[in-house]
Amino acid sequence: MAGTTSYEERPETYGAKPDIRERLLQSSPGHISDADLLAVILGTGSRGRDVRTLAREILARIDAQRRPPSPEDLARLPGVGPAQACRVTAALELGRRLYGFRERRISGPRDVFPLVAHWADRAKERFAVLTLNGAHEVLAARVVSVGLVNRTVVHPREVFAEAIADRACAIIAAHNHPSGRLDPSPEDREITERLRDAGATLGIPLLDHVIFCPDGYWSFVEHGLLAPQEEGG
C-alpha cells in the first residue's frame, strides 16, 4: 500500500525501530514492552504515524475496552488499515486461546504480578480487577479505570459489577504506579478499605490489593493491611 513503510524501509522517515525484532530473537519476549511487541505485529506505520505511534494508540484503545477490540474497532483508528487490524485481532485471540489465564490458581501476590505486569509501563495508572472462583482460580482480569486512583475514579460499583457478572467468589485489585514507587498512597488505602467493606457486604471478599511497577509489587496482605482469606472463606 502506498504511504506505508516496514522496519527495513525508510525507518528514518517513519521512526520505525528495526532493532525490535533483533531483540525479540535474542531475548525473552517477556523483556519486550507491549508497544514494541505490537509494533512487530503491525509491521508498518502510515504516513504521518510511525509504527510505534500506531502501537501506542492501539494499546490505549485496548486498555479502554472491557473486551478485546474487533477489527472494525481498530480500523477506525487513523492510520490503521484493515489488514493490520485483522493481524492484531488474530494475535490477541490466538494468545487468549493458547495461553489464557483462565483457571490459573492464585495462592498469593506472587501469582498476581505476572498477570498484571504488562500494564506496569503505562504512563497513567491502570486499576485492574481479577475475578476468582471459589478455588481462587482466575475467571477474568480487566482494567476498570484509567487515571489517578481516588474515590471519584475507582468506585465499588464498577469493580463489583464485573465480579457479579462473572459470578465470582472473590476479587483481587491491582494497579500500577508509573512513578516506580511501590508504597501505597492515602488514596490507595482508602480505596482498599472501601472495596473491602463493599466486598464483605456483597459476599465477594477482596483478597488483596497489589501495587506494581516494572521492578516488582507491594501487597496489602503481605504488609498486614488486609487479613488473608482462606479458600471458600
Residue frames as a rotation matrix with the C-alpha (Angstrom) as fourth column:
MET 1
0.582 0.813 0.000 0.00
0.813 -0.582 0.000 0.00
0.000 0.000 -1.000 0.00
ALA 2
-0.064 -0.591 0.804 1.30
0.475 -0.727 -0.496 3.45
0.878 0.350 0.328 -0.84
GLY 3
0.205 0.096 0.974 2.30
-0.521 -0.832 0.192 5.58
0.829 -0.546 -0.121 2.07
THR 4
0.974 0.070 0.216 3.42
-0.223 0.487 0.845 2.77
-0.046 -0.871 0.490 4.36
THR 5
0.095 -0.985 -0.146 6.81
-0.798 0.013 -0.602 1.61
0.595 0.174 -0.785 5.47
SER 6
0.792 0.045 -0.609 8.26
0.243 0.891 0.382 -1.52
0.560 -0.451 0.695 7.01
TYR 7
0.794 -0.570 -0.213 11.10
0.173 -0.124 0.977 -1.82
-0.583 -0.812 0.000 9.54
GLU 8
-0.042 -0.891 0.452 13.56
0.802 0.240 0.546 -2.12
-0.595 0.386 0.705 6.67
GLU 9
-0.099 0.074 0.992 12.12
0.894 -0.431 0.122 0.65
0.437 0.899 -0.024 4.51
ARG 10
-0.236 -0.062 0.970 12.88
0.114 -0.993 -0.036 4.29
0.965 0.102 0.242 5.34
PRO 11
0.166 0.331 -0.929 12.82
0.932 0.255 0.258 3.95
0.322 -0.908 -0.267 9.15
GLU 12
-0.777 -0.513 -0.365 14.27
0.608 -0.763 -0.220 7.43
-0.165 -0.393 0.905 9.41
THR 13
-0.752 0.556 0.355 11.06
-0.162 -0.678 0.718 8.83
0.639 0.482 0.599 7.88
TYR 14
0.234 0.968 -0.093 8.53
-0.242 0.151 0.959 6.98
0.942 -0.202 0.269 9.99
GLY 15
-0.059 -0.324 0.944 10.56
-0.961 -0.237 -0.141 6.41
0.269 -0.916 -0.297 13.15
ALA 16
0.842 0.372 -0.391 10.39
-0.298 0.925 0.237 2.62
0.449 -0.083 0.890 12.97
LYS 17
0.263 -0.728 0.633 12.70
-0.900 0.052 0.434 0.58
-0.349 -0.684 -0.641 15.16
PRO 18
0.437 -0.069 -0.897 14.39
-0.621 0.698 -0.357 -2.17
0.650 0.713 0.262 13.10
ASP 19
-0.635 -0.772 -0.035 16.15
-0.498 0.444 -0.744 -3.49
0.590 -0.455 -0.667 16.22
ILE 20
-0.010 0.692 0.722 12.93
-0.981 0.131 -0.140 -4.64
-0.192 -0.710 0.678 17.93
ARG 21
0.866 0.355 -0.352 12.81
-0.443 0.872 -0.210 -7.90
0.233 0.338 0.912 16.03
GLU 22
0.001 -0.937 -0.350 16.52
-0.194 0.343 -0.919 -8.42
0.981 0.069 -0.182 16.66
ARG 23
-0.614 -0.198 0.764 15.93
-0.757 -0.124 -0.641 -8.03
0.221 -0.972 -0.073 20.40
LEU 24
0.433 0.854 0.289 12.98
-0.882 0.467 -0.059 -10.39
-0.186 -0.230 0.955 20.19
LEU 25
0.701 -0.236 -0.673 15.20
-0.228 0.820 -0.525 -13.01
0.676 0.522 0.520 18.56
GLN 26
-0.244 -0.964 -0.108 17.97
-0.076 0.130 -0.989 -12.56
0.967 -0.233 -0.105 21.11
SER 27
-0.935 -0.067 0.347 16.00
-0.340 -0.096 -0.935 -12.34
0.096 -0.993 0.067 24.36
SER 28
-0.677 0.734 -0.045 12.80
0.688 0.610 -0.395 -13.50
-0.262 -0.298 -0.918 26.02
PRO 29
-0.325 0.648 0.689 9.57
0.483 -0.513 0.710 -11.88
0.813 0.564 -0.146 24.72
GLY 30
0.504 0.550 -0.666 8.81
0.835 -0.115 0.537 -11.13
0.219 -0.827 -0.518 28.36
HIS 31
-0.202 -0.677 -0.708 11.53
0.732 -0.584 0.350 -8.46
-0.650 -0.448 0.614 28.29
ILE 32
-0.846 -0.027 0.532 9.95
0.452 -0.563 0.692 -6.59
0.281 0.826 0.489 25.35
SER 33
-0.787 0.568 -0.241 7.39
-0.233 -0.634 -0.737 -3.84
-0.572 -0.524 0.631 26.04
ASP 34
0.014 0.902 0.431 3.77
0.493 0.369 -0.788 -4.16
-0.870 0.224 -0.439 24.92
ALA 35
0.608 0.231 -0.759 4.24
-0.386 -0.750 -0.537 -1.32
-0.693 0.620 -0.367 22.43
ASP 36
-0.334 -0.823 -0.460 7.27
-0.865 0.075 0.496 -2.97
-0.374 0.563 -0.737 20.82
LEU 37
-0.718 0.151 0.680 5.56
0.189 0.982 -0.018 -6.37
-0.670 0.116 -0.733 20.59
LEU 38
0.366 0.930 0.047 2.56
0.390 -0.108 -0.914 -4.74
-0.845 0.353 -0.402 18.94
ALA 39
0.320 -0.344 -0.883 4.86
-0.728 -0.685 0.003 -2.84
-0.606 0.642 -0.469 16.57
VAL 40
-0.781 -0.603 0.165 6.27
-0.394 0.679 0.619 -6.18
-0.485 0.419 -0.768 15.40
ILE 41
-0.317 0.757 0.571 2.74
0.604 0.625 -0.494 -7.44
-0.731 0.189 -0.656 14.71
LEU 42
0.608 0.571 -0.552 1.80
0.003 -0.697 -0.717 -4.26
-0.794 0.434 -0.426 12.84
GLY 43
0.183 -0.650 0.738 5.00
0.874 0.451 0.181 -4.31
-0.450 0.612 0.651 10.80
THR 44
-0.486 -0.306 0.819 4.40
0.746 -0.634 0.206 -0.92
0.456 0.710 0.536 9.17
GLY 45
-0.517 0.347 -0.783 3.41
0.365 -0.738 -0.568 2.60
-0.774 -0.579 0.255 10.05
SER 46
0.389 0.628 0.674 1.43
0.916 -0.190 -0.352 5.04
-0.093 0.755 -0.649 7.93
ARG 47
-0.288 -0.505 0.814 2.22
0.605 -0.754 -0.254 8.43
0.742 0.419 0.523 6.52
GLY 48
-0.031 0.206 0.978 2.47
-0.467 -0.868 0.168 10.80
0.884 -0.451 0.123 9.46
ARG 49
0.628 0.230 0.744 2.41
-0.774 0.290 0.563 7.99
-0.086 -0.929 0.360 12.04
ASP 50
-0.423 -0.807 -0.412 5.34
-0.775 0.557 -0.297 5.67
0.470 0.194 -0.861 12.66
VAL 51
-0.093 0.426 -0.900 4.66
-0.013 0.903 0.429 2.10
0.996 0.051 -0.079 13.69
ARG 52
-0.724 -0.199 -0.660 5.34
0.618 0.239 -0.750 2.70
0.307 -0.950 -0.050 17.41
THR 53
-0.863 0.503 0.044 2.87
-0.490 -0.815 -0.309 5.62
-0.120 -0.289 0.950 17.48
LEU 54
-0.109 0.834 -0.540 0.24
-0.675 0.337 0.656 3.34
0.730 0.436 0.527 15.95
ALA 55
-0.339 -0.084 -0.937 1.11
0.392 0.893 -0.222 0.67
0.855 -0.442 -0.270 18.50
ARG 56
-0.969 -0.049 -0.241 0.65
0.242 -0.367 -0.898 3.08
-0.044 -0.929 0.367 21.42
GLU 57
-0.590 0.805 -0.068 -2.70
-0.805 -0.580 0.122 4.29
0.058 0.127 0.990 20.05
ILE 58
-0.017 0.562 -0.827 -3.93
-0.337 0.775 0.534 0.72
0.941 0.288 0.176 19.65
LEU 59
-0.634 -0.272 -0.724 -2.79
0.537 0.519 -0.665 -0.14
0.557 -0.810 -0.183 23.19
ALA 60
-0.943 0.328 0.058 -4.75
-0.291 -0.727 -0.622 2.83
-0.162 -0.603 0.781 24.52
ARG 61
-0.175 0.913 -0.368 -7.86
-0.866 0.035 0.499 1.52
0.468 0.406 0.785 22.72
ILE 62
-0.137 0.074 -0.988 -7.31
0.124 0.991 0.057 -1.99
0.983 -0.115 -0.145 24.10
ASP 63
-0.889 -0.278 -0.365 -6.83
0.384 -0.017 -0.923 -0.68
0.251 -0.960 0.122 27.66
ALA 64
-0.810 0.580 0.087 -10.01
-0.579 -0.768 -0.273 1.40
-0.091 -0.272 0.958 27.44
GLN 65
-0.007 0.840 -0.542 -12.25
-0.778 0.336 0.530 -1.52
0.628 0.426 0.652 26.45
ARG 66
0.157 0.175 0.972 -13.59
-0.870 0.491 0.052 -4.27
-0.468 -0.853 0.230 28.64
ARG 67
0.645 0.088 0.759 -13.32
0.181 0.948 -0.263 -6.82
-0.743 0.307 0.595 25.83
PRO 68
-0.457 -0.849 0.265 -10.79
0.477 0.018 0.879 -7.37
-0.751 0.528 0.397 23.03
PRO 69
-0.120 0.415 -0.902 -11.45
-0.565 -0.776 -0.281 -4.92
-0.817 0.476 0.327 20.18
SER 70
0.568 0.365 0.738 -12.87
0.426 0.637 -0.643 -6.11
-0.705 0.679 0.206 16.88
PRO 71
-0.406 -0.717 0.567 -11.07
0.870 -0.113 0.481 -5.49
-0.281 0.688 0.669 13.57
GLU 72
0.228 0.581 0.781 -13.69
0.741 -0.624 0.248 -2.86
0.632 0.522 -0.573 12.82
ASP 73
0.910 0.073 -0.408 -12.90
0.368 -0.597 0.713 -1.03
-0.191 -0.799 -0.570 16.09
LEU 74
0.101 -0.976 -0.194 -9.18
0.491 -0.120 0.863 -0.95
-0.865 -0.183 0.467 15.34
ALA 75
-0.344 -0.231 0.910 -9.63
0.939 -0.085 0.334 0.01
0.000 0.969 0.246 11.69
ARG 76
0.717 0.644 0.267 -11.38
0.625 -0.763 0.164 3.20
0.310 0.050 -0.950 12.84
LEU 77
0.490 -0.622 -0.611 -8.11
0.360 -0.494 0.791 4.46
-0.794 -0.608 -0.019 14.30
PRO 78
0.864 -0.192 -0.466 -6.32
-0.477 -0.609 -0.634 6.87
-0.162 0.769 -0.618 11.95
GLY 79
0.006 -0.947 -0.321 -3.52
-0.997 0.018 -0.073 5.11
0.075 0.321 -0.944 10.09
VAL 80
-0.546 -0.144 0.825 -4.62
-0.379 0.921 -0.090 1.56
-0.747 -0.362 -0.557 10.92
GLY 81
-0.473 0.328 -0.818 -5.52
-0.843 0.104 0.529 -0.44
0.258 0.939 0.228 7.83
PRO 82
0.597 0.801 0.032 -7.90
-0.787 0.578 0.218 -3.44
0.156 -0.155 0.975 7.68
ALA 83
0.456 -0.482 -0.748 -5.02
0.031 0.849 -0.528 -5.91
0.889 0.218 0.402 7.28
GLN 84
-0.649 -0.719 0.247 -3.23
-0.185 -0.166 -0.969 -4.54
0.738 -0.675 -0.025 10.35
ALA 85
-0.180 0.675 0.715 -6.46
-0.979 -0.197 -0.061 -4.54
0.099 -0.711 0.696 12.37
CYS 86
0.771 0.475 -0.423 -7.03
-0.482 0.871 0.099 -8.19
0.416 0.127 0.901 11.45
ARG 87
0.005 -0.853 -0.522 -3.45
0.096 0.520 -0.849 -9.15
0.995 -0.046 0.084 12.38
VAL 88
-0.721 -0.268 0.639 -3.74
-0.535 -0.372 -0.759 -7.55
0.441 -0.889 0.125 15.81
THR 89
0.193 0.893 0.406 -7.15
-0.981 0.166 0.101 -9.09
0.023 -0.418 0.908 16.49
ALA 90
0.691 0.028 -0.722 -5.96
-0.239 0.952 -0.191 -12.52
0.682 0.305 0.664 15.40
ALA 91
-0.378 -0.909 -0.177 -2.85
-0.007 0.194 -0.981 -12.29
0.926 -0.369 -0.080 17.61
LEU 92
-0.552 0.235 0.800 -4.93
-0.816 -0.349 -0.461 -11.31
0.171 -0.907 0.384 20.65
GLU 93
0.529 0.848 0.045 -7.39
-0.845 0.521 0.116 -14.13
0.075 -0.099 0.992 20.09
LEU 94
0.454 -0.433 -0.779 -4.71
-0.062 0.857 -0.512 -16.76
0.889 0.280 0.362 19.48
GLY 95
-0.649 -0.720 0.244 -2.88
-0.250 -0.102 -0.963 -15.71
0.718 -0.686 -0.114 22.64
ARG 96
-0.194 0.675 0.712 -6.11
-0.981 -0.128 -0.145 -15.92
-0.007 -0.727 0.687 24.61
ARG 97
0.729 0.558 -0.396 -6.88
-0.596 0.802 0.031 -19.39
0.335 0.214 0.918 23.29
LEU 98
0.380 -0.656 -0.652 -3.42
0.126 0.735 -0.666 -20.87
0.916 0.171 0.362 23.76
TYR 99
-0.546 -0.727 -0.416 -2.11
0.575 0.036 -0.817 -19.15
0.609 -0.686 0.399 26.88
GLY 100
0.141 0.695 0.705 -5.12
-0.204 -0.677 0.707 -17.57
0.969 -0.244 0.047 28.57
PHE 101
-0.776 -0.488 0.400 -5.04
-0.421 -0.073 -0.904 -17.04
0.471 -0.870 -0.149 32.31
ARG 102
0.278 0.943 0.182 -8.43
-0.833 0.143 0.535 -18.63
0.478 -0.300 0.825 32.97
GLU 103
0.923 0.225 -0.313 -8.32
-0.030 0.852 0.523 -21.20
0.384 -0.473 0.793 35.73
ARG 104
-0.173 -0.983 -0.058 -4.84
0.185 0.026 -0.982 -20.13
0.967 -0.181 0.177 36.83
ARG 105
0.586 0.437 -0.683 -4.88
0.686 0.182 0.705 -20.59
0.432 -0.881 -0.193 40.59
ILE 106
0.104 -0.485 0.868 -3.88
-0.279 -0.852 -0.443 -17.66
0.955 -0.196 -0.224 42.80
SER 107
0.423 -0.015 -0.906 -2.24
0.751 0.565 0.341 -18.61
0.507 -0.825 0.250 46.07
GLY 108
0.222 -0.360 -0.906 -0.57
0.710 -0.577 0.404 -15.26
-0.668 -0.733 0.127 46.80
PRO 109
0.689 0.090 -0.719 0.55
-0.211 -0.924 -0.318 -11.92
-0.694 0.371 -0.617 45.34
ARG 110
-0.443 -0.895 -0.055 3.46
-0.379 0.131 0.916 -13.59
-0.812 0.427 -0.398 43.55
ASP 111
-0.495 0.355 0.793 0.85
0.724 0.673 0.151 -15.29
-0.480 0.649 -0.591 41.36
VAL 112
0.592 0.763 -0.259 -0.90
0.528 -0.610 -0.591 -11.96
-0.609 0.213 -0.764 40.71
PHE 113
0.122 -0.606 -0.786 2.10
-0.249 -0.785 0.567 -9.98
-0.961 0.126 -0.247 39.49
PRO 114
-0.808 -0.486 0.333 2.69
0.190 0.321 0.928 -11.95
-0.558 0.813 -0.167 36.23
LEU 115
-0.174 0.844 0.507 -0.95
0.969 0.239 -0.065 -11.41
-0.176 0.480 -0.859 35.26
VAL 116
0.819 0.524 -0.234 -0.80
0.504 -0.852 -0.144 -7.62
-0.275 0.000 -0.961 35.59
ALA 117
0.033 -0.925 -0.378 2.87
0.459 -0.322 0.828 -6.82
-0.888 -0.201 0.414 34.92
HIS 118
-0.390 -0.192 0.900 2.19
0.921 -0.089 0.380 -5.95
0.007 0.977 0.212 31.26
TRP 119
0.645 0.634 0.427 0.37
0.589 -0.768 0.251 -2.82
0.487 0.090 -0.869 32.49
ALA 120
0.421 -0.486 -0.766 3.36
0.793 -0.213 0.571 -1.72
-0.440 -0.848 0.296 34.57
ASP 121
-0.608 -0.790 0.079 4.90
0.715 -0.502 0.487 0.53
-0.345 0.352 0.870 31.90
ARG 122
0.181 0.750 0.636 1.75
0.878 -0.415 0.239 2.57
0.443 0.515 -0.734 31.24
ALA 123
-0.691 -0.482 0.539 2.12
0.291 -0.868 -0.402 6.33
0.662 -0.120 0.740 31.69
LYS 124
-0.214 0.693 0.689 -1.20
-0.823 -0.508 0.255 6.53
0.526 -0.512 0.679 33.57
GLU 125
-0.755 -0.028 0.656 -2.42
-0.519 0.636 -0.570 4.36
-0.401 -0.771 -0.495 36.39
ARG 126
-0.298 0.663 -0.687 -4.47
-0.487 0.513 0.707 1.32
0.821 0.545 0.170 35.40
PHE 127
-0.455 0.248 0.855 -6.75
-0.817 0.267 -0.512 -0.06
-0.356 -0.931 0.081 38.09
ALA 128
-0.415 0.207 -0.886 -7.39
-0.550 0.719 0.425 -3.72
0.725 0.663 -0.185 37.34
VAL 129
0.054 0.498 0.866 -9.58
-0.929 0.342 -0.138 -6.34
-0.365 -0.797 0.481 38.95
LEU 130
-0.785 -0.226 -0.577 -9.05
-0.399 0.896 0.192 -10.09
0.474 0.381 -0.794 38.90
THR 131
0.240 0.887 0.395 -12.24
-0.968 0.188 0.166 -12.08
0.073 -0.422 0.904 39.49
LEU 132
-0.788 -0.607 -0.101 -11.83
-0.570 0.782 -0.251 -15.52
0.231 -0.140 -0.963 41.04
ASN 133
0.191 0.823 -0.535 -13.93
-0.307 0.568 0.764 -18.63
0.933 0.019 0.361 41.58
GLY 134
0.874 0.288 0.390 -14.24
-0.438 0.124 0.890 -20.50
0.208 -0.950 0.234 44.87
ALA 135
0.738 -0.675 -0.021 -10.91
0.657 0.711 0.250 -22.29
-0.154 -0.198 0.968 44.33
HIS 136
0.444 -0.529 -0.723 -9.18
-0.107 -0.833 0.544 -18.94
-0.890 -0.164 -0.426 43.74
GLU 137
-0.348 -0.453 0.820 -8.80
0.801 0.311 0.512 -19.65
-0.488 0.835 0.254 40.02
VAL 138
-0.724 -0.028 -0.689 -8.85
-0.137 -0.973 0.184 -16.62
-0.676 0.228 0.701 37.72
LEU 139
0.184 0.848 0.498 -12.06
0.692 0.248 -0.678 -16.00
-0.698 0.469 -0.541 35.79
ALA 140
0.597 0.002 0.802 -11.01
0.666 -0.559 -0.494 -12.69
0.448 0.829 -0.335 34.21
ALA 141
-0.196 -0.639 -0.743 -8.59
0.783 -0.558 0.273 -9.77
-0.590 -0.529 0.610 34.57
ARG 142
0.324 0.462 0.825 -9.83
0.861 -0.506 -0.055 -6.35
0.392 0.728 -0.562 33.48
VAL 143
-0.901 -0.432 -0.026 -8.89
0.419 -0.856 -0.302 -2.67
0.108 -0.283 0.953 33.66
VAL 144
0.049 0.984 -0.170 -11.84
0.999 -0.044 0.028 -0.90
0.020 -0.172 -0.985 35.27
SER 145
0.937 0.246 -0.249 -10.42
0.244 -0.969 -0.039 2.63
-0.251 -0.025 -0.968 35.33
VAL 146
0.083 -0.907 0.412 -7.58
0.921 -0.089 -0.380 4.71
0.381 0.411 0.828 33.93
GLY 147
0.252 -0.062 0.966 -6.16
-0.105 -0.994 -0.036 7.68
0.962 -0.092 -0.257 35.83
LEU 148
-0.669 -0.531 0.519 -5.26
-0.518 -0.167 -0.839 8.60
0.533 -0.830 -0.164 39.39
VAL 149
-0.371 0.515 -0.772 -6.66
0.568 0.784 0.250 6.16
0.734 -0.346 -0.584 41.93
ASN 150
-0.972 0.166 0.167 -9.21
-0.234 -0.596 -0.768 8.03
-0.028 -0.785 0.618 44.06
ARG 151
-0.573 0.791 0.216 -12.84
0.274 0.433 -0.859 7.79
-0.773 -0.433 -0.465 45.11
THR 152
0.164 0.665 -0.729 -14.11
-0.566 -0.541 -0.622 9.65
-0.808 0.514 0.287 42.03
VAL 153
-0.185 -0.326 -0.927 -12.36
-0.971 0.206 0.121 7.33
0.151 0.923 -0.354 39.56
VAL 154
-0.758 -0.100 -0.644 -12.49
-0.065 0.995 -0.079 3.95
0.649 -0.018 -0.761 41.29
HIS 155
-0.228 0.776 0.589 -15.91
-0.969 -0.238 -0.061 3.14
0.093 -0.585 0.806 42.68
PRO 156
-0.699 -0.021 0.714 -17.02
-0.300 0.916 -0.267 -0.20
-0.649 -0.401 -0.647 44.18
ARG 157
0.383 0.921 -0.075 -19.97
-0.415 0.099 -0.905 -0.09
-0.826 0.377 0.420 41.80
GLU 158
0.518 -0.246 -0.819 -17.75
-0.837 0.054 -0.545 -0.58
0.179 0.968 -0.178 38.74
VAL 159
-0.559 -0.823 0.101 -15.43
-0.821 0.532 -0.205 -3.04
0.115 -0.198 -0.973 40.47
PHE 160
-0.679 0.294 0.673 -18.14
-0.220 0.793 -0.568 -5.37
-0.700 -0.534 -0.474 41.75
ALA 161
0.414 0.781 -0.468 -20.33
-0.730 -0.023 -0.683 -5.12
-0.544 0.624 0.561 38.65
GLU 162
-0.007 -0.515 -0.857 -17.68
-0.866 0.432 -0.252 -7.18
0.500 0.740 -0.450 36.87
ALA 163
-0.889 -0.374 0.266 -17.43
-0.458 0.717 -0.525 -9.64
0.006 -0.588 -0.809 39.74
ILE 164
-0.192 0.907 0.373 -21.19
-0.415 0.270 -0.869 -10.15
-0.889 -0.322 0.325 39.85
ALA 165
0.491 0.360 -0.793 -21.34
-0.861 0.064 -0.504 -10.65
-0.131 0.931 0.342 36.06
ASP 166
-0.285 -0.702 -0.652 -18.62
-0.704 0.615 -0.355 -13.32
0.650 0.359 -0.670 36.37
ARG 167
0.798 0.572 -0.190 -20.40
-0.224 0.574 0.787 -14.98
0.559 -0.586 0.587 39.33
ALA 168
-0.170 -0.983 -0.074 -17.10
-0.136 0.098 -0.986 -14.53
0.976 -0.157 -0.150 41.15
CYS 169
0.623 0.286 -0.728 -16.50
0.607 0.409 0.681 -15.70
0.492 -0.867 0.081 44.71
ALA 170
0.421 -0.551 -0.721 -13.68
0.556 -0.471 0.685 -13.21
-0.717 -0.689 0.108 45.38
ILE 171
0.898 -0.203 0.389 -11.66
0.233 -0.532 -0.814 -10.42
0.372 0.822 -0.431 43.75
ILE 172
0.083 -0.890 -0.447 -8.12
0.845 -0.175 0.506 -9.08
-0.529 -0.420 0.738 43.79
ALA 173
0.980 0.175 -0.091 -7.45
0.117 -0.886 -0.449 -5.42
-0.159 0.430 -0.889 42.99
ALA 174
0.055 -0.995 0.080 -4.21
0.840 0.090 0.535 -4.26
-0.539 0.038 0.841 41.38
HIS 175
0.974 0.194 0.114 -2.90
0.223 -0.762 -0.608 -1.02
-0.032 0.618 -0.786 39.97
ASN 176
0.186 -0.957 0.225 0.39
0.914 0.084 -0.397 0.30
0.361 0.279 0.890 38.62
HIS 177
0.671 -0.139 -0.728 2.41
0.286 -0.858 0.428 3.22
-0.684 -0.495 -0.536 39.95
PRO 178
0.832 -0.341 0.437 4.01
0.410 -0.151 -0.900 4.99
0.373 0.928 0.014 36.97
SER 179
0.702 -0.585 0.406 6.40
-0.678 -0.724 0.130 6.74
0.217 -0.366 -0.905 39.37
GLY 180
0.033 -0.689 -0.724 8.02
-0.156 0.712 -0.684 3.40
0.987 0.136 -0.084 40.18
ARG 181
-0.759 -0.224 0.612 7.41
-0.613 -0.074 -0.787 3.85
0.222 -0.972 -0.081 43.92
LEU 182
-0.527 0.511 -0.679 5.50
0.170 0.846 0.506 0.95
0.833 0.151 -0.533 45.44
ASP 183
-0.898 0.210 -0.386 4.39
0.393 -0.008 -0.920 2.35
-0.197 -0.978 -0.075 48.81
PRO 184
-0.149 0.941 0.303 0.61
0.945 0.045 0.325 2.98
0.292 0.334 -0.896 48.94
SER 185
-0.786 0.008 0.618 -0.79
-0.030 -0.999 -0.026 6.50
0.617 -0.039 0.786 48.97
PRO 186
-0.811 0.568 0.140 -3.55
-0.250 -0.119 -0.961 7.60
-0.529 -0.814 0.238 51.36
GLU 187
-0.030 0.816 -0.578 -5.96
-0.987 -0.114 -0.109 7.27
-0.155 0.567 0.809 48.42
ASP 188
-0.377 -0.177 -0.909 -4.78
-0.471 0.882 0.023 3.69
0.797 0.437 -0.416 47.82
ARG 189
-0.989 -0.016 -0.149 -5.50
0.121 0.499 -0.858 2.84
0.088 -0.867 -0.491 51.46
GLU 190
-0.518 0.852 -0.074 -8.93
-0.587 -0.416 -0.694 4.48
-0.623 -0.316 0.716 51.33
ILE 191
-0.007 0.505 -0.863 -9.95
-0.952 0.261 0.161 2.64
0.306 0.823 0.479 48.16
THR 192
-0.682 -0.308 -0.663 -8.80
-0.158 0.948 -0.277 -0.64
0.714 -0.084 -0.695 49.68
GLU 193
-0.930 0.363 0.050 -10.95
-0.014 0.100 -0.995 -0.08
-0.367 -0.926 -0.088 52.76
ARG 194
-0.211 0.900 -0.382 -14.00
-0.850 -0.362 -0.382 0.80
-0.482 0.244 0.841 50.65
LEU 195
-0.089 0.138 -0.986 -13.58
-0.769 0.620 0.156 -2.27
0.633 0.773 0.051 48.45
ARG 196
-0.914 -0.256 -0.315 -13.03
0.004 0.770 -0.638 -4.49
0.406 -0.584 -0.703 51.49
ASP 197
-0.727 0.683 0.071 -16.24
-0.251 -0.168 -0.953 -3.20
-0.639 -0.711 0.293 53.11
ALA 198
0.000 0.742 -0.671 -18.25
-0.984 -0.119 -0.132 -3.46
-0.178 0.660 0.730 49.89
GLY 199
-0.396 -0.226 -0.890 -16.99
-0.532 0.846 0.021 -6.98
0.748 0.482 -0.456 49.32
ALA 200
-0.999 0.051 -0.008 -17.97
0.034 0.518 -0.855 -8.02
-0.040 -0.854 -0.519 52.83
THR 201
-0.374 0.920 -0.121 -21.49
-0.592 -0.337 -0.732 -6.71
-0.714 -0.202 0.670 52.24
LEU 202
0.218 0.450 -0.866 -21.83
-0.974 0.158 -0.163 -8.48
0.063 0.879 0.473 48.88
GLY 203
0.669 -0.034 0.743 -20.21
-0.242 0.935 0.261 -11.71
-0.703 -0.354 0.617 49.98
ILE 204
0.817 -0.517 0.254 -17.42
0.440 0.275 -0.855 -11.27
0.372 0.810 0.453 47.40
PRO 205
0.744 -0.479 -0.466 -14.34
0.320 -0.357 0.878 -10.62
-0.587 -0.802 -0.113 49.54
LEU 206
0.759 -0.647 -0.076 -11.37
-0.506 -0.513 -0.693 -8.54
0.410 0.565 -0.717 48.47
LEU 207
0.852 -0.450 -0.268 -8.45
0.511 0.826 0.237 -10.97
0.115 -0.339 0.934 48.82
ASP 208
-0.069 -0.924 -0.377 -5.67
0.799 -0.277 0.534 -8.45
-0.598 -0.264 0.757 48.21
HIS 209
0.984 0.145 -0.104 -4.72
0.054 -0.795 -0.604 -5.14
-0.170 0.589 -0.790 46.64
VAL 210
0.239 -0.938 0.250 -1.42
0.824 0.332 0.460 -5.29
-0.515 0.096 0.852 44.76
ILE 211
0.825 -0.146 -0.546 0.51
-0.322 -0.915 -0.242 -2.18
-0.464 0.376 -0.802 43.70
PHE 212
0.419 -0.666 0.617 3.06
0.677 0.682 0.277 -2.84
-0.605 0.302 0.736 40.99
CYS 213
0.567 -0.378 -0.732 5.70
-0.663 -0.737 -0.133 -1.31
-0.489 0.561 -0.668 38.73
PRO 214
0.631 -0.298 -0.716 8.11
-0.536 0.500 -0.680 -2.90
0.561 0.813 0.156 36.23
ASP 215
-0.368 -0.930 -0.019 10.51
-0.584 0.247 -0.774 -3.87
0.724 -0.274 -0.633 39.04
GLY 216
-0.909 0.020 -0.416 8.11
0.290 0.747 -0.598 -5.58
0.299 -0.665 -0.685 41.42
TYR 217
0.008 0.990 0.138 4.98
0.153 -0.138 0.979 -5.33
0.988 0.013 -0.152 43.56
TRP 218
-0.923 -0.112 0.369 3.63
-0.331 -0.258 -0.908 -4.36
0.197 -0.960 0.201 47.01
SER 219
-0.355 0.800 -0.484 0.81
0.303 0.588 0.749 -6.33
0.884 0.120 -0.452 48.64
PHE 220
-0.028 0.461 0.887 -1.66
-0.776 -0.569 0.271 -5.14
0.630 -0.681 0.374 51.29
VAL 221
0.907 0.365 -0.210 -1.94
-0.183 0.791 0.584 -8.71
0.380 -0.491 0.784 52.59
GLU 222
0.300 -0.877 -0.375 1.82
0.650 0.476 -0.593 -9.22
0.698 -0.066 0.713 52.81
HIS 223
-0.661 -0.561 0.499 2.14
0.084 -0.715 -0.694 -5.99
0.746 -0.417 0.519 54.80
GLY 224
-0.753 0.312 -0.580 -0.66
0.659 0.357 -0.662 -6.88
0.000 -0.880 -0.475 57.21
LEU 225
-0.867 0.432 -0.251 -3.17
-0.385 -0.898 -0.216 -4.29
-0.318 -0.090 0.944 55.99
LEU 226
0.129 0.903 -0.409 -5.67
-0.912 0.270 0.307 -6.90
0.388 0.333 0.859 54.80
ALA 227
-0.053 -0.095 0.994 -6.42
-0.671 0.740 0.035 -10.16
-0.739 -0.666 -0.103 56.54
PRO 228
-0.839 -0.282 -0.465 -5.65
-0.540 0.543 0.644 -13.20
0.071 0.791 -0.607 54.35
GLN 229
0.219 0.967 0.127 -8.68
-0.935 0.245 -0.257 -15.23
-0.280 -0.062 0.958 53.24
GLU 230
-0.615 -0.329 0.716 -8.86
-0.201 0.944 0.261 -19.00
-0.762 0.017 -0.647 53.02
GLU 231
-0.907 0.327 -0.263 -10.36
-0.183 0.255 0.949 -20.83
0.378 0.910 -0.172 50.04
GLY 232
-0.275 0.913 -0.302 -14.11
0.546 0.407 0.732 -20.81
0.791 0.036 -0.610 50.27
GLY 233
-0.581 -0.017 -0.814 -13.90
0.787 -0.264 -0.557 -18.26
-0.206 -0.964 0.167 53.13
